Amino acid sequence: MAPKLLTDAAAAGPGPRGGSIRARVGLAAAPATVPAGAALAGAGPQEVAVIDIGSRLEPFVDDELIAEMTGVALRLHHPTPREVVLAFDAPWEGPISGYVTVFKDDDRFRMYYRGWQDQDDRDDVTCYAESPDGIEWTKPSLGLFEVKGTSENNVIWTGEGTHNFAPFKDANPDAPDSQRYKALAYGPLLAFASPDGIHWEKMRDKPVITEGAFDSQNLAFWDADQDRYVAYLRGFVDGIRTIGRATSRDFLKWTGTTWLDFGDAPAEHLYTNAITPYFRAPHIHLGFPKRFVPDRKAVPHWPHPGVSDGLFMSSRDGLHWRRAPEAFLPPGPDPDNWTERNMMIAAGILPTAPGELSIYWIEHYRHATARLRRGTLRTDGFVSLHADGAGGEVVTDPLVFEGRELVINYATSAAGSVRVEIQNGGGAPVAGRTLDDCPPIYGDEIERVVAWKDGSDVGAEQERAIRLRFALKDADLFAIRFRP
């Protein structure tokens, strides 16, 4: 098996995430049909995992579905920098503005962030902006608070919590309309609620989470797969900044903090976390922590030590994470991004055009030009299964699916290709669905239906244990999905 790019965390084992089912089975005696959740009969020298993926999207952000790779590796992709979408230039904002949160809300995009001029003066406020497309952002005049001598501003909160106010729209179907938007802020963490995302109140005066350090962007959201609220927060373990998790049924009573498991990834200062369920595959959580290297100084005259970049990590249970060792978002050639605490990725991933995702990050922190930049990736384009011009192959673990067509998100060179074979659970090719039956697929498409010589219908293989074999040449495979 080829070396893998992403660091493997400890195996999470069976869990509730998105209906994923892993049953340890003897491969040699696998029957043709696998009832969901049932262990396969028989025993054999090699144990494998049967995974029920149903019809959900499976982006290749990890090796969870992969049994073998030859000449193929997981490749981390990087955002393409686009325009500066927001300058922190209002009198109530300034060079140490930050901790940005974005999310899609029906026909608009919302943004929340800390406005702060001077670290020696606790005049920080929570600001709001909105956009119809994720590109052109406006700061509405809300008239809610008088700041710097005027109420003509975009401030939605002052006082406790302004340092790190992190809202989300609550997807809990049982949440009352008066609490459709929620937030965690301050430290220890206070709970806030709002009916409209603009007018906020504390849900109670007493903190709801007390175990942690909190001097960071502490996030929460409703996890439909786990049927509970999940919070990711900052803390220290052995003097290293790291990330913890707590859960709650009602947003007020929370479990104790559990520190995330990064397997054998090196201990690094993770200043923020920017964790979010990937909206196209919510059984997978993605994180974009800011890695802080405190003992480096790239700009000699700068008074503060430390340099930063953005990382990428993923998890299927929220506790065990695979973290890429290389930077997802390096500082680049701009010297003002090589001063401390830059490249802080905002919480939230926005779909901004067909085939395009947008993320946002802080540049020029502590400089008069402090700003927020947008970057783009292709849809599902965080990590791919990649083969160079010599070619390579990938074989999955046994899968159970629902659907009649296999759809792939892929890109090749002009001479490259993708071919797909369906095998039974024991690894034997299915008649009519072999590599030789699959004409080479080439191009660059977010959704391409795989077709063999006699068509694309794979419905006869539903509810059976199958494997997928991919032959890649100068190609990237980003995601797969079975659909009706």
C-alpha positions in Angstrom: 0.0 0.0 0.0 1.3 3.4 -0.9 2.1 5.9 1.9 -0.8 8.0 2.8 -0.7 11.8 3.1 -3.1 12.2 6.0 -2.1 11.1 9.5 -4.2 8.2 10.8 -5.9 8.7 14.1 -6.8 5.8 16.4 -9.6 3.6 15.0 -12.9 5.0 16.2 -14.9 1.7 15.9 -18.6 1.5 15.4 -20.6 4.6 16.0 -23.8 6.5 15.2 -22.3 8.7 12.5 -24.6 8.9 9.5 -25.6 5.2 9.6 -22.0 4.0 8.9 -21.8 0.3 9.7 -18.6 -1.6 10.2 -18.9 -5.3 10.9 -15.7 -7.4 11.2 -16.2 -10.4 9.0 -14.4 -13.3 7.4 -14.0 -12.3 3.8 -13.7 -15.8 2.2 -17.2 -16.9 3.2 -19.1 -13.6 2.5 -22.6 -14.2 1.3 -23.9 -12.2 -1.7 -26.4 -10.1 0.3 -25.6 -8.1 3.4 -28.5 -6.9 5.6 -27.7 -3.5 6.9 -26.0 -3.8 10.3 -25.6 -7.5 10.1 -22.3 -9.3 10.4 -21.4 -11.5 7.5 -21.3 -15.3 8.2 -18.2 -17.4 8.0 -14.7 -16.9 9.1 -11.4 -16.5 7.3 -7.8 -15.5 7.8 -8.5 -11.9 6.6 -11.0 -9.7 8.4 -12.6 -6.8 6.5 -15.1 -4.1 7.3 -18.4 -3.9 5.5 -19.5 -0.3 5.3 -23.1 0.8 4.6 -22.8 4.1 2.7 -26.4 4.1 1.4 -26.7 6.9 -1.1 -24.7 9.5 0.7 -21.7 11.4 -0.7 -18.3 10.0 0.3 -15.5 12.5 -0.2 -12.1 11.0 0.0 -10.8 13.2 2.8 -9.5 10.1 4.6 -8.8 6.4 3.9 -11.9 5.1 5.7 -13.3 3.3 2.7 -9.9 2.2 1.3 -8.5 -1.4 1.5 -5.6 -1.1 -0.9 -3.7 1.6 -2.8 -1.0 1.0 -5.4 0.6 4.0 -7.1 -2.0 6.2 -5.5 -1.9 8.6 -2.5 -4.2 11.0 -0.7 -3.3 14.5 -2.0 -4.2 17.6 0.0 -5.4 20.5 -2.2 -5.1 24.2 -1.3 -7.5 27.1 -1.7 -7.0 29.6 -4.5 -6.8 33.1 -3.0 -9.4 35.4 -4.4 -10.4 39.0 -3.5 -10.4 40.7 -0.2 -14.0 40.7 0.9 -13.9 42.8 4.0 -11.5 45.4 5.4 -11.6 45.9 9.2 -11.6 49.7 8.7 -14.6 51.0 10.7 -13.8 53.0 13.9 -15.2 50.1 16.0 -13.2 47.5 14.1 -9.4 47.7 13.6 -6.2 45.6 13.4 -7.0 43.0 15.9 -10.5 42.1 14.5 -11.0 38.4 14.0 -12.7 35.2 15.0 -14.9 35.2 11.9 -17.9 32.9 11.5 -19.9 32.5 8.2 -22.9 30.4 7.3 -25.6 30.2 4.6 -29.1 31.2 5.8 -31.8 30.7 3.2 -31.2 33.4 0.5 -28.3 35.1 2.2 -24.9 34.5 3.8 -24.2 35.8 7.3 -20.9 36.8 8.8 -20.0 37.6 12.5 -16.7 38.8 13.7 -14.9 40.6 16.5 -14.2 44.3 16.0 -11.2 45.5 18.1 -8.9 48.5 17.8 -6.5 48.3 20.7 -5.6 45.4 22.8 -4.8 47.7 25.8 -8.4 49.0 25.6 -11.2 46.5 26.1 -13.4 48.1 23.5 -14.1 45.0 21.4 -17.5 44.5 19.9 -19.3 41.8 17.9 -20.0 42.9 14.3 -22.2 41.6 11.5 -22.1 41.6 7.7 -24.2 39.9 5.1 -24.0 39.0 1.4 -26.2 37.6 -1.4 -23.4 35.7 -3.0 -20.5 35.3 -0.5 -18.4 37.7 -2.5 -19.9 41.2 -2.0 -20.4 41.8 1.7 -22.1 44.8 3.3 -22.0 46.1 6.9 -25.6 47.1 7.6 -26.3 50.0 9.9 -28.4 48.4 12.6 -28.7 51.1 15.3 -28.6 48.6 18.2 -25.7 50.0 20.2 -23.9 53.3 20.4 -20.2 52.7 19.8 -17.5 55.3 19.3 -20.1 58.0 19.5 -22.6 56.6 17.0 -25.3 54.0 16.7 -25.0 54.0 12.9 -22.9 50.8 12.9 -23.1 47.0 12.3 -22.6 46.0 16.0 -24.9 43.3 17.3 -23.4 42.7 20.8 -21.4 44.6 23.4 -20.2 43.5 26.8 -19.6 39.9 27.9 -18.8 37.6 25.0 -17.6 40.1 22.4 -14.1 38.7 22.3 -15.2 35.4 20.7 -18.9 35.5 19.8 -19.5 32.5 17.5 -23.1 32.1 16.3 -24.8 29.3 14.2 -28.3 28.7 12.9 -29.8 26.0 15.0 -31.0 23.0 12.9 -32.5 21.2 15.9 -36.2 20.7 14.9 -37.3 21.1 18.5 -35.6 24.5 19.0 -38.2 27.2 19.6 -38.3 30.1 17.0 -37.2 32.5 19.7 -33.9 30.5 19.9 -33.4 29.7 16.2 -29.9 31.2 16.4 -27.5 30.3 19.1 -24.0 31.2 20.1 -21.2 30.4 22.6 -18.9 33.2 23.7 -16.7 34.5 26.5 -14.9 32.2 28.9 -16.0 30.3 30.8 -18.5 29.9 28.0 -21.9 31.7 28.1 -24.9 30.6 26.0 -26.7 33.1 23.8 -29.9 32.9 21.7 -31.6 35.0 19.1 -34.9 34.8 17.0 -33.3 36.5 13.9 -29.5 36.4 14.2 -29.4 40.1 15.0 -31.0 40.6 18.4 -29.3 38.5 21.1 -29.8 37.7 24.7 -28.0 35.5 27.2 -29.9 32.2 27.8 -28.8 32.4 31.4 -26.2 34.4 33.5 -24.3 31.3 34.6 -21.6 29.8 32.3 -22.6 26.6 30.5 -19.0 25.2 29.9 -16.3 25.8 32.4 -13.5 23.2 31.5 -11.1 24.8 29.0 -9.0 27.9 28.3 -11.5 29.6 25.9 -9.2 32.4 24.7 -10.1 31.5 21.1 -13.0 30.9 18.8 -15.1 28.3 20.6 -17.8 26.8 18.3 -21.0 24.9 18.5 -23.7 23.4 16.2 -26.5 20.9 16.1 -25.2 17.5 15.0 -28.2 15.8 13.5 -26.4 12.4 13.2 -25.7 12.4 16.9 -29.0 14.1 17.9 -27.3 16.6 20.1 -25.3 19.9 20.2 -21.6 19.6 19.8 -19.1 22.2 21.0 -15.4 22.5 20.1 -13.3 24.6 22.3 -9.8 25.6 23.2 -7.7 24.2 26.0 -4.2 23.2 26.9 -2.7 19.7 27.3 0.9 19.5 28.6 1.3 23.2 27.8 0.2 22.8 24.1 -2.8 24.6 22.7 -5.3 21.9 21.6 -9.0 21.3 21.0 -11.7 19.7 23.2 -15.2 18.6 22.7 -18.4 18.7 24.8 -22.0 17.7 23.9 -25.4 18.7 25.1 -29.1 17.9 24.5 -30.4 21.3 25.4 -27.5 23.7 24.9 -27.4 24.5 28.7 -26.3 21.3 30.3 -23.0 20.1 28.8 -20.8 17.0 29.3 -17.3 17.5 30.5 -14.6 18.3 28.0 -12.9 15.5 26.1 -9.7 16.3 24.3 -9.5 15.3 20.6 -7.4 12.4 19.6 -5.0 13.2 16.7 -3.4 9.7 16.7 0.3 9.9 16.0 0.2 13.4 14.6 2.8 15.6 16.3 1.8 17.9 19.2 1.4 21.3 17.7 -0.2 24.5 19.0 -3.8 24.6 17.5 -4.9 28.1 18.2 -8.4 27.9 16.6 -10.4 25.0 15.2 -13.0 26.1 12.6 -14.7 22.7 12.8 -17.9 22.3 10.9 -20.0 19.4 9.4 -19.4 19.3 5.7 -22.8 20.3 4.4 -22.6 17.9 1.4 -21.6 15.0 3.7 -22.6 16.0 7.2 -21.4 12.6 8.7 -17.9 14.0 8.2 -16.6 16.9 10.2 -13.9 19.1 8.7 -11.6 21.3 10.7 -9.3 24.2 9.7 -7.2 24.9 12.8 -4.7 27.7 12.9 -1.3 26.3 13.6 0.7 28.6 15.8 4.5 28.3 15.9 5.4 30.5 18.9 9.2 30.3 18.7 9.7 31.5 15.2 10.0 35.1 14.1 10.1 35.8 10.3 10.0 39.7 10.4 12.9 40.8 12.6 11.5 44.3 13.4 8.0 42.9 14.4 7.6 43.2 18.2 5.6 39.9 18.7 7.0 36.4 18.1 5.3 33.6 16.4 4.1 32.6 12.9 0.9 30.9 11.8 -0.7 28.9 9.0 -3.9 27.0 8.4 -4.2 23.2 8.6 -6.8 20.7 7.4 -8.3 17.8 9.4 -11.3 15.5 9.2 -13.2 13.1 11.5 -16.1 10.7 11.3 -17.0 10.6 15.0 -15.9 14.1 16.2 -13.3 12.7 18.6 -10.7 10.9 16.4 -9.1 13.1 13.8 -6.8 12.7 10.8 -4.7 15.8 10.4 -2.6 16.6 7.3 1.0 17.4 8.3 1.5 19.9 5.6 -0.1 23.4 5.5 -3.5 23.7 3.9 -3.1 27.5 3.9 0.5 28.8 4.1 1.3 32.5 4.6 2.6 33.0 1.1 4.9 35.8 -0.1 3.2 38.7 1.6 5.5 39.7 4.5 2.5 41.1 6.5 1.2 37.5 6.7 4.4 36.4 8.4 3.7 38.3 11.5 2.0 36.5 14.4 -1.5 35.1 14.4 -2.3 35.4 10.7 -4.0 32.9 8.3 -6.8 32.3 10.7 -9.5 30.5 8.7 -13.1 31.5 9.4 -15.6 29.0 10.7 -17.8 27.9 7.9 -17.7 26.7 4.3 -20.0 28.5 1.7 -21.2 27.2 -1.7 -20.7 30.4 -3.8 -21.0 29.1 -7.5 -21.6 25.9 -9.3 -18.7 23.6 -8.5 -17.2 26.2 -6.1 -16.7 26.4 -2.4 -15.5 29.5 -0.5 -13.6 29.8 2.7 -12.2 33.0 4.3 -9.2 33.9 6.3 -7.6 36.7 8.3 -4.6 38.5 6.8 -2.4 41.4 8.1 -3.4 40.8 11.7 -2.3 43.7 13.9 -1.6 45.8 10.8 -3.6 48.9 9.8 -4.5 46.9 6.7 -6.1 44.0 8.6 -8.6 42.3 6.3 -10.5 39.1 5.4 -9.8 37.3 2.1 -11.8 34.8 0.3 -10.4 31.6 -1.2 -12.0 28.9 -3.4 -11.8 25.2 -3.9 -13.7 22.9 -6.2 -16.7 21.3 -4.6 -15.5 18.4 -2.4 -12.0 19.4 -3.4 -10.1 19.2 -0.1 -8.4 15.9 -0.6 -8.2 13.5 -3.6 -7.1 10.1 -4.5 -4.3 11.0 -6.9 -2.2 9.0 -9.4 0.5 10.5 -11.6 1.1 9.6 -15.2 2.4 6.1 -14.4 -1.0 5.2 -13.1 -2.3 3.4 -10.0 -5.2 1.6 -8.5 -7.4 1.8 -5.4 -9.7 -1.0 -4.0 -12.3 -0.2 -1.4 -13.4 -2.2 1.6 -16.7 -4.0 1.0 -19.5 -1.5 0.7 -23.3 -1.7 0.8 -25.1 1.0 -1.2 -28.5 2.2 -2.4 -29.0 3.5 -5.9 -28.9 2.7 -9.6 -25.9 4.9 -10.7 -22.4 5.6 -9.5 -21.4 9.2 -9.7 -17.9 10.4 -9.3 -16.2 13.8 -8.8 -13.0 13.7 -10.7 -10.4 15.5 -12.8 -7.8 14.2 -15.3 -5.2 15.6 -17.6 -5.8 15.4 -21.4 -4.1 12.1 -21.5 -5.3 10.9 -18.1 -8.2 8.7 -17.2 -10.4 7.0 -14.6 -11.9 3.5 -15.0 -14.1 1.7 -12.5 -14.7 -1.9 -11.7 -17.3 -3.4 -9.5 -16.3 -6.5 -7.6 -18.3 -8.8 -5.2 -17.4 -8.8 -1.6 -14.7 -11.4 -2.1 -12.9 -9.3 -4.8 -14.1 -11.1 -7.9 -15.2 -8.8 -10.8 -18.9 -8.6 -11.5 -19.7 -9.6 -15.1 -20.2 -6.6 -17.3 -18.7 -4.2 -14.7 -15.0 -5.0 -15.1 -12.2 -2.5 -15.9 -12.2 -3.8 -19.5 -16.0 -3.0 -19.7 -15.4 0.6 -18.6 -14.3 3.0 -21.3 -11.8 5.5 -20.0 -13.4 8.5 -18.4 -11.5 11.8 -18.9 -12.3 15.4 -18.2 -13.1 17.5 -15.1 -16.6 17.2 -13.7 -18.2 17.5 -10.3 -20.8 14.8 -11.2 -20.1 12.2 -13.8 -22.2 9.0 -14.1 -19.9 6.0 -14.6 -21.0 3.9 -17.5 -19.8 0.5 -18.8 -20.3 -0.9 -22.3 -23.9 -1.9 -21.6 -24.9 1.1 -19.6 -24.7 2.7 -16.1 -27.3 0.7 -14.1 -25.9 -0.9 -11.0 -29.2 -1.5 -9.2 -28.7 -5.2 -9.3 -25.8 -4.9 -6.9 -27.8 -3.0 -4.2 -27.7 -4.4 -0.7 -24.9 -6.7 -1.7 -21.4 -6.5 -0.4 -19.3 -5.0 -3.3 -15.9 -3.5 -3.7 -15.0 -0.7 -6.0 -11.8 -0.8 -8.0 -10.5 2.4 -9.5 -7.8 2.6 -12.1 -6.4 6.2 -12.2 -3.9 7.7 -14.5 -2.8 11.3 -14.1 -6.1 11.8 -12.3 -7.7 13.0 -9.1 -10.8 11.3 -7.6 -12.5 13.6 -5.0 -15.7 11.9 -4.1 -18.2 9.1 -5.0 -22.0 8.7 -4.5 -24.6 6.2 -5.5 -27.9 7.8 -6.5 -31.3 6.6 -7.8 
